[in-house]
Amino acid sequence: MINYGMDGKVALVTGAGGGIGRAAALAFAHSGAAVLVCDVQDAAGEETVAQIAAQGGKAVFQHCDVSDPAQVKAMVAAAVAKFGRLDYAFNNAGINSVGANEYDDATWARSIDINLTGVMLCMREEAEVMLQSGGGAIVNTASINGLVGNGAQPAYTASKHGVVGLTRHGALRWANQGIRVNAVCPGVIDTAMTAQAAANPEIRAKIEQMTPMGRMGRPEEIAAAVLWLCSDAAGFVTGQPIAVDGGTTVY
Ligand SMILES: NC(=O)c1ccc[n+]([C@@H]2O[C@H](COP(=O)([O-])OP(=O)(O)OC[C@H]3O[C@@H](n4cnc5c(N)ncnc54)[C@H](O)[C@@H]3O)[C@@H](O)[C@H]2O)c1
């Protein structure tokens, strides 16, 4: 794992109670940043904090449902109250209602509220605080379903295309004010979100077949891209949806 020298910096990660978010929270801490670990699941978030503490890092848990404007406001305020500033934000919380009928009103609304409106609410509050301290870097989690179509999941696909659009908007809006905004677009990654599908040998074989590299990705492989995008090494990169997908969207 690369150490990007983020000592004295502060990172906020949503959906940090597991999977990609936890891997990113651990990676920020490894680089020296203090991390506000945010999730709707308290025990899972506290476990991430414990793992960061065990590797000698600094982290605090903050309960937050990203679809609730008041909770998002309180989350960003907590980063400043606890650590004094906000430099990096990874807006990663999301749900995948795979198998459900996403044309069902409630399923559609929940997907859009969490996956898309949640990212907008986070960006809005984070940018306000970052502007006060001269800038920062935001990374949003989209998906390969934010880049290409998916015939089975209208809400997930629309929400993730929306995240790519919001990312491009944010990049342009704050480009000359010191805030870079990018997105990661993971392929199929081995997390709780995909565990049930991947446990089925037939589905797993299909996943491996549709991925040119022939395997699922690891959360750490997404975290590596997030850390780079936040770091000064990506200082001239903004507005980009970066696919980390083993080649799936290359076809
Ligand atoms: N795993 C994949 O194959 C894959 C592929 C492409 C994109 N993604 C995206 O990556 C992100 C992370 O997914 P993951 O695979 O790590 O899944 P995960 O289920 O392991 O983790 C998601 C985390 O988000 C939290 N969360 C859910 N709803 C929330 C809410 N309203 N507010 C705050 N936290 C909430 C959950 O409690 C959980 O800890 C999601 O946005 C997902 O859509 C995942």
The ligand as a Gaussian input file, in Angstrom:
#p B3LYP/6-31G(d) Opt

LIG

0 1
 N      -19.180000      -4.435000      -4.936000
 C      -19.312000      -4.149000      -6.217000
 O      -19.222000      -5.020000      -7.098000
 C      -19.557000      -2.718000      -6.661000
 C      -19.464000      -2.432000      -8.023000
 C      -19.674000      -1.137000      -8.461000
 C      -19.991000      -0.149000      -7.548000
 N      -20.095000      -0.457000      -6.233000
 C      -20.433000       0.629000      -5.322000
 O      -19.463000       0.708000      -4.306000
 C      -20.024000       1.294000      -3.132000
 C      -19.655000       0.439000      -1.933000
 O      -20.181000      -0.846000      -2.119000
 P      -19.558000      -2.159000      -1.460000
 O      -19.424000      -3.142000      -2.548000
 O      -18.402000      -1.813000      -0.621000
 O      -20.827000      -2.618000      -0.613000
 P      -21.024000      -2.954000       0.944000
 O      -22.443000      -3.354000       1.028000
 O      -19.959000      -3.873000       1.398000
 O      -20.799000      -1.564000       1.653000
 C      -21.716000      -0.508000       1.541000
 C      -21.751000       0.245000       2.861000
 O      -22.619000       1.356000       2.692000
 C      -23.427000       1.454000       3.850000
 N      -24.672000       2.138000       3.532000
 C      -25.742000       1.662000       2.850000
 N      -26.704000       2.576000       2.797000
 C      -26.238000       3.670000       3.451000
 C      -26.779000       4.946000       3.748000
 N      -28.011000       5.279000       3.370000
 N      -26.006000       5.827000       4.427000
 C      -24.760000       5.487000       4.815000
 N      -24.204000       4.283000       4.602000
 C      -24.934000       3.398000       3.920000
 C      -23.653000       0.016000       4.304000
 O      -24.040000      -0.051000       5.655000
 C      -22.293000      -0.599000       4.006000
 O      -21.427000      -0.534000       5.121000
 C      -21.518000       1.414000      -3.425000
 O      -21.822000       2.721000      -3.810000
 C      -21.732000       0.456000      -4.580000
 O      -22.852000       0.803000      -5.374000
 C      -19.875000      -1.716000      -5.767000

